Amino acid sequence: MRVSRAQAEANREAVIDVASRLFRKHGFDGIGLKDLMKGAGLTQGGFYKQFESKDDLAAQASRRALESALRRWSAAAAANPQDPFGAVVAFYLSMAHREEKMDGCPVVALGSDAARQGVDVKASFEAGIREYLEVLGEWIGAADGEEPDGKAMAILSTMVGAVLLSRAVNDEQMSKRFLKTAAESVLKASAGDAEPGARQ
């Protein structure tokens, strides 16, 4: 039975959505095409009608995962418009986010994997990371003599590293300390010498 163009596109979007979550859980090389397609309720036979290769899917799934992560940042910020940056820090550097292997930050889940992938996957990550930095730059001021994007880079690096380290250990107390210490550090760094309320 021939699949309509609309159904084929819906199937393709479903595969990208599922892959964006399963890659975060298993890594790019930790799950095969058969299981990716099964997760979307489809057979492996239709894969090459939708994608050029697994690398093609990885690049598109990475883009989708980063878009999803940015929407979550926006939702957290919108819930606390008086302190959007503080709200994102509280959400991102939380034990709940630590446990979200399938829906958490793709930079944490797949950053080291992305470094071993081809240019298309790296391009998806680069675009998403640039958007992270742009959003952070809007929320934080520059420290004396420091470019806003440099400050945003330092803060993003701290946040990503803290979640990564918190996931890498069994000790729950150590995990919590990584997150708590990082949150204190980035909030202090974002405030800098700014006047009260400047982060709003």
PyMOL commands that set and color helices and strands:
alter all, ss='L'
color gray80, all
select helices_A, chain A and resi 5-26+33-39+44-50+54-79+84-92+95-99+106-114+119-139+148-168+172-191
alter helices_A, ss='H'
color red, helices_A
deselect
rebuild
show_as cartoon
